[in-house]
Amino acid sequence: MGINLAKGQRIDLTKTNPGLTKVIIGLGWDTNHYHGGHDFDLDASAFLTDANSRVIEDSDFIFYNNLVHSSGSVEHTGDNRTGEGEGDDEQIKINFSKVPTYVHRIAITVTIHDAEARNQNFGQVSNAFVRVVDADSGREVLRFDLGEDFSVETAVVICELYRHNGDWKFNAVGSGFAGGLAALCRNFGLEV
């Protein structure tokens, strides 16, 4: 069992776990039981940014329509459209040794697909979590449970992995956005 983090906490990943080069970012959630006529489709994404938290190229945005970064450093394993079942609902694999040098941060986000049209928001999502797993051993390194802090938000920056003095660290962000994926893309410098 890994370390449980609270919102705002930061922790070393590679310094305290020597040899950790490949991780799986597992994301999971449940939707509260209500009937709005539509299923919930939550989508994980990764924004590979520079030191100013800006995406340099469109290809630095990894999501269900761009599953693998050109460097091979970040891979989205595919879209789970219902969130049914136990464990991780979506996963993003990261190989730190392949991350291009211009990338300083990897922001992991979750958005609700068609949230506005379906009248859905993160106030209707519960038990959301992110966990970091050592891809080689399968050991859970850390976990961050988001709690129930959201109401009208349709997108959340769950966490960031960032470089610091040659090592990778983890920041439990848990910051919500209204405006869904478009608002997130603009936040990271992408044209929508």
Number of C-alpha atoms within 10 A of each C-alpha: 8 13 13 12 18 16 16 11 12 16 16 16 21 18 13 12 11 8 10 20 17 21 24 23 23 20 25 23 22 19 20 13 8 8 7 10 8 12 14 22 17 26 23 28 25 24 28 30 22 17 12 10 17 20 23 17 11 14 15 22 25 21 23 15 10 16 20 20 19 13 12 15 16 27 22 23 16 17 19 16 14 14 20 13 10 9 12 18 23 23 22 23 21 22 17 18 12 13 19 13 9 11 19 20 25 25 22 22 24 26 26 22 20 15 22 13 8 14 12 22 22 26 15 17 20 18 13 20 20 22 23 25 21 19 17 12 10 11 13 18 18 19 21 24 21 22 14 13 12 20 14 15 21 27 28 24 21 24 25 21 22 22 20 11 6 9 13 20 19 22 20 22 21 21 17 22 18 19 15 21 23 14 16 23 17 13 14 19 17 18 9 9
